[in-house]
Amino acid sequence: MLKTVFLDRDGIINENIGMHRYVENWEQFRILPGVEDSIKKLNEAGYQIIVVTNQSGIARGILSKECVDDLHRRLRTHIEQSGGKIDAIYMCPHKEGECNCRKPQIGLFLQAERDFIIDKKRSWMVGDSETDVEAGESYGVRTILTKSLPAAVERILED
């Protein structure tokens, strides 16, 4: 069983550009300060990293799934070039109320559980919204509500 850190994307890994506004290409994707080093530190401490992200821009017709998949491919490559690793990215493309995968539901976590062996007792969810925290708590992992991944990593590594 592997200890895991689940990360929200917008607001934790990259700049959140606002409600119902979406990053449409890599040039708009602004990685927040300290993210690369934070993920590398978590990897070095034996954590697998899984991103769980709501991306309703797809359901709204603003983004294509291919666009978001490309952003995620580039993000993973960037993190790898910085010495870290994102093990997987799970995304909900639906609007609220249309599925069981949109946080605060736990469908994305259950998808990850089918693909990875997760030690819930030693795992965390790090997010910048109450829905992130609610999802993590419902799934049964410890949670951190923050606007700073480096600060969350300090707390996780102290544990």
C-alpha positions as CSV (number, residue, x, y, z in Angstrom):
1,M,0.0,0.0,0.0
2,L,1.4,3.4,-1.0
3,K,1.0,6.7,0.7
4,T,-0.5,9.2,-1.7
5,V,-0.9,12.9,-1.9
6,F,-4.0,13.9,-3.9
7,L,-3.7,17.4,-5.3
8,D,-6.3,19.7,-6.7
9,R,-5.0,21.4,-9.9
10,D,-6.3,25.0,-10.2
11,G,-5.2,27.0,-7.2
12,I,-2.7,24.4,-5.9
13,I,-0.5,23.5,-8.9
14,N,-1.4,26.4,-11.3
15,E,-2.8,29.8,-10.9
16,N,-6.6,29.8,-10.7
17,I,-7.7,32.4,-13.2
18,G,-11.3,32.8,-11.8
19,M,-14.7,31.3,-11.5
20,H,-15.9,30.0,-14.9
21,R,-12.7,31.1,-16.6
22,Y,-10.5,28.4,-18.0
23,V,-6.8,27.9,-18.9
24,E,-7.1,27.2,-22.6
25,N,-3.5,26.5,-23.6
26,W,0.0,25.9,-22.1
27,E,0.9,29.6,-22.5
28,Q,-1.9,30.5,-20.0
29,F,-0.9,27.7,-17.6
30,R,1.0,29.5,-14.8
31,I,2.6,27.1,-12.3
32,L,2.6,28.5,-8.8
33,P,5.8,29.2,-7.0
34,G,7.4,26.2,-5.3
35,V,5.2,23.5,-7.0
36,E,8.0,21.7,-8.8
37,D,10.2,21.4,-5.7
38,S,7.2,20.5,-3.5
39,I,6.3,17.6,-5.7
40,K,9.9,16.4,-5.9
41,K,10.1,16.5,-2.1
42,L,6.9,14.5,-1.7
43,N,8.3,11.9,-4.2
44,E,11.5,11.7,-2.4
45,A,9.6,11.0,0.9
46,G,7.9,8.1,-0.8
47,Y,4.5,9.6,-1.8
48,Q,2.8,9.0,-5.1
49,I,1.2,12.1,-6.5
50,I,-2.3,12.0,-8.0
51,V,-4.1,15.1,-9.3
52,V,-7.9,15.2,-9.0
53,T,-9.4,18.1,-10.9
54,N,-12.9,19.4,-11.8
55,Q,-12.8,20.7,-15.4
56,S,-16.4,21.7,-16.2
57,G,-15.2,23.9,-19.0
58,I,-15.4,20.7,-21.2
59,A,-19.1,20.2,-20.4
60,R,-19.7,24.0,-21.0
61,G,-18.2,23.7,-24.5
62,I,-15.4,26.1,-23.6
63,L,-12.6,23.6,-23.6
64,S,-12.1,20.3,-25.4
65,K,-11.0,17.2,-23.7
66,E,-8.1,17.1,-26.0
67,C,-7.0,20.6,-24.9
68,V,-7.1,19.6,-21.2
69,D,-5.4,16.3,-21.9
70,D,-2.6,18.3,-23.7
71,L,-2.3,20.6,-20.7
72,H,-2.0,17.6,-18.4
73,R,0.6,15.9,-20.6
74,R,2.7,19.1,-20.7
75,L,2.3,19.5,-16.9
76,R,3.6,15.9,-16.3
77,T,6.5,16.5,-18.6
78,H,7.4,19.8,-16.9
79,I,7.3,18.2,-13.5
80,E,9.5,15.3,-14.7
81,Q,12.0,17.7,-16.2
82,S,12.1,19.4,-12.7
83,G,12.9,16.1,-11.1
84,G,9.5,15.1,-9.8
85,K,6.7,12.8,-10.9
86,I,2.9,13.1,-11.1
87,D,1.7,9.5,-11.1
88,A,-1.7,10.2,-12.6
89,I,-4.2,12.9,-13.3
90,Y,-8.0,12.2,-13.0
91,M,-10.4,14.8,-14.3
92,C,-14.1,15.3,-14.1
93,P,-15.4,17.0,-17.3
94,H,-19.0,17.3,-16.0
95,K,-21.1,20.1,-14.6
96,E,-22.3,20.0,-11.0
97,G,-25.0,17.4,-10.4
98,E,-24.3,15.4,-13.6
99,C,-22.0,12.7,-12.1
100,N,-20.4,11.1,-9.1
101,C,-16.9,12.2,-10.0
102,R,-17.1,16.0,-9.6
103,K,-15.7,17.0,-6.2
104,P,-17.0,17.0,-3.5
105,Q,-18.1,13.5,-4.8
106,I,-15.4,10.9,-4.5
107,G,-15.5,9.3,-8.0
108,L,-12.1,10.6,-9.0
109,F,-10.6,9.0,-5.9
110,L,-12.3,5.7,-6.6
111,Q,-10.9,5.8,-10.2
112,A,-7.5,6.2,-8.7
113,E,-8.1,3.4,-6.3
114,R,-8.8,1.1,-9.2
115,D,-5.4,1.9,-10.7
116,F,-3.2,2.3,-7.6
117,I,-2.8,0.7,-4.2
118,I,-3.6,3.6,-1.8
119,D,-2.9,3.6,2.0
120,K,-5.6,5.9,3.1
121,K,-4.3,6.2,6.6
122,R,-1.0,7.7,5.4
123,S,-2.5,9.8,2.5
124,W,-3.6,13.4,2.1
125,M,-5.8,15.6,-0.1
126,V,-4.5,19.1,-0.7
127,G,-6.9,21.6,-2.1
128,D,-7.8,25.3,-2.1
129,S,-11.6,24.9,-1.7
130,E,-14.1,23.4,0.7
131,T,-15.2,20.9,-2.0
132,D,-11.6,19.6,-2.2
133,V,-11.6,19.1,1.6
134,E,-15.0,17.6,1.7
135,A,-14.1,15.1,-1.1
136,G,-10.9,14.1,0.8
137,E,-12.7,13.6,4.1
138,S,-15.5,11.6,2.4
139,Y,-12.8,9.4,0.8
140,G,-11.1,8.9,4.1
141,V,-7.8,10.7,3.8
142,R,-6.4,13.6,5.8
143,T,-7.0,17.0,4.3
144,I,-5.3,20.3,4.0
145,L,-7.1,23.5,2.9
146,T,-4.4,25.9,1.6
147,K,-3.4,28.3,-1.1
148,S,0.2,27.1,-0.9
149,L,1.5,23.7,-1.9
150,P,4.9,24.3,-0.2
151,A,3.2,25.1,3.1
152,A,1.1,21.9,2.8
153,V,4.2,19.8,2.0
154,E,5.9,21.1,5.2
155,R,2.9,19.9,7.2
156,I,2.8,16.5,5.4
157,L,6.5,15.9,5.9
158,E,6.3,16.8,9.6
159,D,3.7,14.0,10.1
